[in-house]
Amino acid sequence: MTEKKKTGIKIIPSKNPMPLQDHKLRASNFDEVALGYDYETAVAEASRCLQCKNAPCSRGCPVEIDIPEFLRLAALGNFKAAISKIKEKNTLPGVCGRVCPQESQCEKDCTLGIKHQPVSIGRVERFCADFELADKEDKITNKLIPPSSGYKVAIVGSGPAGLTCAADLAKEGHRVTVFEALHVAGGVLMYGIPEFRLPKGIVEAEVKNVVDLGVEIELNSVVGRLVTIDQLLDEEGYNAVFIGTGAGLPYFMGIPGENLCGVYSANEFLTRTNLMKAYLFPQWDTPIKIGKRVVVLGGGNVAMDAARTALRLGAEESIIVYRRSEKELPARAEEVEHAYEEGVKFYYLTNPVKLLGDEDGIVSGMECLKYELGEPDATGRRSPIAVKGSEHIIEADTIVVAIGQGPNELVPMTTKGLETNKKGNIIADPETGATSRPGVFAGGDVVTGAATVILAMGAGKLGAKSIHEYLLNSKIDKPLGREGN
């Protein structure tokens, strides 16, 4: 082992493991699975950082956090300074520390990872965020709010892209209003990610931090119905708009039987559970059908969330049906591992061709085919090929379809001159986020299709930067010609 001279703490090749709730207990509750580092472990993990001058890890971060510097401060035990450094770039550190796929971004580029395991950047980030949250008396302000610029910006959607864009614009002095269609702010962070992976109290606290910057959030505001983009620009006095409405429209397979009772899209299944507290029924008003056996179609993070949620809702069996092999699973390895530990079963190289129901129209199972893998497709994964004569039945009381989602068409349909592609995604300049409509910018899943939280946040930062430059360089009249409004 070598010594880190600045702290006197030894660098260890292996990363410090994340403490977890016992898998035999956690499959029956919605408490957070990953328990987080304690003070000593966070210091020890941060001390593993080699403090590379070229900071390859920061180049791998979509929101460009100065990772070596925040880790240096954390290694010294100065977590207030560390979280302040993080929040110079990242509005949602408690969220990112939990759900960001660091293994394919910042940690992938960690120099230590060439010969050893990379630094657990996300776990230290999570500790720093939780450290601040636990300090009720001394909240850290990473930047004073400047005087008002006099410009007004509307943000459509309060998910990770919208919140990030709103916070960055507020820090530039612009008056920002976020329009959220649901009754709570947070977007997919609230409705799509289960409590056991991302506690809603964390999201609520970080949304409040955005509001504390002066951002207004109007809930129950469906842009495209109550007000249009054109009205925001032409009648309500907004100088620019950022669209960050995400990808909340579920995809189905287009096979017979998908309209049977007991067949859910993953969006509905998770929204009922996460946002509408179906797991507390009848104390809460939203029910959800489970039965003894739940089958989830798909292999991504959403599929893992749905399958693990089903166990916690009382299913005796929860099964992932995926048409490729385990090697091709797109879900994070950590989420797959947790699913295995909790008892989720995996049926690989299998896909349904028809959903089956009883005489009352309630789903009872599905007719499936076995598959084998052929040549790689456009994504680099080997294409599944059906095996003739492999038809078989899988029984199910509930089926959850988790094969992806796309953008809701409401905003594009009601916005003149806003161009979209064949999939309905808004077309935006990848360098600026600008759309075909002057003054209208877009980013996140509504542009790229379903992706990660941190990539949406990166798009929100890009949108904020571009909107700020647009406002300053386009000589737009300020609302009513008044400073500070």
N, C-alpha and C positions, 0 to 999 in steps of 0.2 A: 504494500500500500504506500501511497505517497501522501505527503502532508500539504494541506492548503495553508500557505503562510499567513494569509490575512486573517484567518479565523482560528487556525490551530485545529480544525476539525478534519479528520481523515476522509479522503475521497474513497468510496467503496465502489468496485466495479458494478455490482448489482444494485438496481433501484430498490428503494424501500417499498415493500408491499403495501397495498391499500387494505386496511382492516375492513372486513365485510361482516354483515349480519349473517348468522348461521343459515345455511341454505335450507335446512329442515324447518326453520321457523319462518324465514322471510317469504316463502311461497304462499303463506296464508295471511300475510299482512301487507299493508301498503306503505310501511315505513321505509325510509331510504336504505337501499342495499349497501352502498359504499358509505362507510362511517366517517371517512376523512382522517387526515393526519392529525396527530397531536403536535404541540409546540416543538418538542425535541425532534420528532421525525421530520417535520417541515424544514427545520434548520439543517438537519443532516442531509436531506435530499437536495436542498438548494445548494449546499456546499459541494455537491458533486460537479457543479458547473465548472468548466475549464476556463470560463471568461474569455472566449475566443474574440480577438479584435475584429474579425470580419463578420461575426454574429450570423452564421448561416441559419440558425434557428429563427431569427427575426425575419429573414427573407422568406421563410416558409410560413409566416403568420399572415393571414389575410387582412388583419387589422393593424399589422406592423408594430406590435408591442416591442419595446426595448427589453427583450427577454434577459440578456446577461445582466443588465443593471438591476432589474427587479429581483432576480435571483441573488445577486450580490448583496442587496439590502436584506433580503429574507435570510440569507446565510448568517448575517450579523444579528439576526433577531429583531430587526427594525421593520416590523410588518406594516406599520402605518406608512412609512416612506415607500415600502414596496407596493402597497395597494394604490398609493397616490401615483406612482410611476405607471402602474398598469392602467389606471383610469385616465391617463393622458390620451390613451388610444382606444381603450375598451370600455364601453358603457355597461356591459353586462358580464363582469368577471365571475360572479357566482354561478351564472348559467354556463359560461364557457368552460369553467373549471370542471363541470360535471358532464356536459354532453358534447363538447368539441372533440372531434377525432384527431387528437394531437399526434397519434401514431402515424398518420399519413400526411402530416403537415410539419409543424415546428419540430417535433421529436424525430421525425424522419431525417431531418437535416442536422441533428445534433452531432457534433464532432465526437463526443464521448461514445456515441452509438456505433462508431466504426469498429471498435475493438471490444466494447462492453455494451451494457444496456444504456440507452439514452436517459438523460435526466427526465424525471416525471414532472414536466413543466406544468401540465394542467392540474396536477394534484397540489402543487405548491400554490398555484394561482387560486385554486379553490380555498385553500387554507387562508390565504391573505384576505380574500373576499369575506369569508366567514368570520375572520378575526375582526374586521371592521364592523360587520353586522352585529356581532356580540357586544360591541362597545356602544352602549346606549347613550352615553353622555358626550362622546367626542367623535362625531362623524367627520370624515375627512373630505375636504373640498379641494378637488384637484385643480380647479381653475375658477377665478372670480368671473361672474357674469358681466360682460361688458355693457356699456350703454346701448340703448336700442338703436338699431340701424334705421328703423322706420319701415323696413320691408316685412311683408307677411308671406309665410310659406305654409301651404297645406300638405299634410302627409296623409296618404290613404292607406290605412292598415297599421296596426300597432304590434306587428311581429318583430323579429330581430332586425330586419332591414329598416322598417319604419322607425323603430325606437332609436336605432343608431343614427340614422339620418337626422332625426329630430334633435337629439342631444348635441350633435356636432354643429348644427345650424344655430341652436340656442346659444352655444358658446361663442358664436360669431356675432351675437347681438340681434339676430333676427327673431321676429315674433312667429312662433310655430304653433300650429294647431294640428293635432292628430285626430283623424276621423276613423273610429273603430266600429265595425258592424255589430259585434257581440256586446254583451253586457259587462264584460270585464276586458281589461287591456292585457296584451301579451301575445295574442295570436296563437301560433302553433305551440308556443312555450306553455300555454295554459290548456289548450284543448287536445294537443297531440302527443305530449310526452308524459308518461305516467308519473304519479307522485313518488313511486319508489326509485325513479331515476332522477327526477327533478322536482323537489318539493315546491308547491305553489307559493309558499311563504317566501321563498328565495326570489321567485319571479316578481311577486308583488313588491318586495323591498327594492328591487332594482328598477321597476317601473316608477316607484316613488322617487328614486334618485333622479330620474329623467324629469319628472314633474317639478322637482325642487330646482331644476335649472331654469324654470319659467315656462316649460312646455305645457300647453293645455291639451287635454284629451277629452274628446266628445264621444261618449259611448252610445250604443244603439243608433249609430249614424251610418246608414247604408248608402254610400256614394254610388250614384247610378239610379237611385230611387228617390231618396229624400232631397238630394242635391246632385248635380252633375259636375264633372270637371269644368265644363264650359261656364257654368254658373259661378263656380268658385273663382274663376279667373275674370269673368266679365261683369259679375254682379256683386260678389262678396269681397272684392278688393284684394284678393291674393295675387302676388306677383309671380309665383312659381308653385308647381305641384310635384310631389314625388309619389309615385305609385309603388307600394310595396305590399300588395294584397296576397302574395304567396301562391301556393298551389293547393287549394282546398277542395278541388272537384275530383271525387274518386273515380278511378277507372274500374271497369268490370271486364270479364273475359268474353262476354258476348256468347255464352253458351246457354242451352235450355235450363230452366229452373232457377235462374238467379233472382226471380221475383217471389220465390217461396218465403213464407214466414220463417224467421230464424236465420236468414241470410243477411249479414251486415257488410257494409263497407267498413274498412278499418277506421275511416274517419268518423263514422257514426258510432262505432263500437267504443273507440277511445274517447270521443267527445262526451258520450253519455257517462262514461266512467270518470274521466279526469275533470271535466268542467261542470258536469251536472250531478256528480257524486252518486252515481247509480249504486256504488258499492255500499252506500249507507241507506239504501231503500229499506223500509218505508219512511225513515226519518226525513229523507229527501224524496222529492216527488217523482224522480225519473227511474223507471224500472229497466231491467235488461235481462233478456233471456239467455240462459247458460245451458242447463242440462248437464248430463254426465260427461259427454264427449264433445269437445270443441276442436274443429279443424280450421287451421289458418292457412290460406293460400298465399305463398310468397316467401322470399328469403332475405328481405332487407331489415333494417332496424325497426321499421313500423310493424313488420310481421312478428319480430321478436317481442316487441312491446305488447302486441295483441295476445300472443300465446302466453306470455308470462302473466298478463292481466287476467286471462281466463282462469288460471289456477287460483289466483287470489280471490276471484269471484265465486269459487266453489266447484269448478270443474274437476272431475275425477281423472280425466285424461285431457291433455292439451297436445295437439299434434301439428307440426309444421309439414305441409306438403309442398315440395319444391321440385321443379322439373329438371334441375341440373344436380350436380354432385355437391358435396360439402365444400370442396375446394373453390367452387364458383360462388358461394354465398356472398352477397354484397354487404351483409350486415357486419358491424364491427366485431372483431374476434372476441372482445370482452363481453359483448352482449350475447353472443352465441354460447360462450362458456358459461355465463350465468344462467342461460336458459337450460342448458344441459344439467347443470347442478341442481336446478329447481325441479327437474323432472319432466321438462318438455321433451316430447318424442319427435324424431325427424324421419320423414319418409322421403328419401331422395329419389331422383330420376322418376318422378311420378307426377302426373298432371290430370285434372278432371276434364272430361269431355261433356259431362251432363250432370246436373244436380237433381237429386231424386227427392220426392215428397210423398206424403201419405194422402189419403182421400180428403183430408181437411186442409190441404195446402200447406202443411208444415214440413219443413225439410227433414229428411231422414238419412241422407247420405249422398254419395256421389259415385258415378261410374268413372273409373280412371283407366289410363294407359300407363304402362311402363315405358321408360325412355332410355336411350343410350346416347352418348355424346359423339358428335361428328366434328367437323372442322370449326375453327373459331369464327365468330360473327364479327360485326363491326366494332363491338366493344372489347374484343379480344378474348371473350369467353367462348368455349366450345358450344356449338349449337346443339340443342336437344332434338333427337330424332325418335319418333314413336316406333315402338316394337310391335309388329303385327301380331295379332292374337293374344295380346297381353291384357285384355280387358278384365277388370276386377272391380269389386264394390268396396268402398270404405264407408262404414256407418258413421253418422254424425248427428248430434242434436242441435248444434249451432255451427255455422260456417262463416268465417270472416275472410273477406277478399282484401288482400293487402298487396296488390300488384302494381301500385303506383297511383299518382294523382296528377292532375293538371290544373291550369288556371281557370278561375271562374270568368265567364265571358261578360259579366254585367258591366264592368267599367269600360272595356273596349267598345262594347255595343252601343254605349250611350255617350261616347266621346268622339266628336267629329275629327276625322283626319288622323286618328291614332292607328298606326299600322301594326298588324300582328302576323305571325307566321301560320303555317298550316295547322299547327297544334294549338293555336290560340294564344301562344306566348307573345307578349308585347315585344316588338323589335326595338332594341335600344343600342346605342353606340357603346361597344365594350370599353372604350377609353374614357367616356364621360357619363354614360347613362342617359344621354339625351334621346328622346323619342322623335317621331316624325312631327309632333306638335311642338312649336316653339314654347318654351317655358315649362314643358312637361317632361319630367324625368322618371325613370323606372329602374328597379333593381331587385335582385333576389329571385325567388322561385318563379315569380310571375314572368320573368324574362328567361331564365335558364331552364326552367322545369325544376322538379323537386330535387333539392340538394341539401347541404348541411346548414346548420344555424350560423356557423362562423363565416361561411361564404356569403350568406345573406347579409351578415353584418358588414363584411367587406364591401359589398355592393351599396349598402347604406352610406358608408363613409365616402365612397366615390361619388355617390349622388349629392351628398352634402357639399363636398368640395366643388363640384361642378355647378351646383345651384348658387353657391356663394360667389363664384367667379362670374356667373351669368348675371346676377343681380348687380354686381359692382361695375361690370364692363358694358352692360347693355343700356345704361342710362335710363332705366325704367323709372317712371314716376312712382314715388312712394305713396302708400294709401292716403288719400285725402290731403296729400302734401304735408302731413304732420309727422314730425320726429317723435319717437317714443310711443306711437300707437300701434 
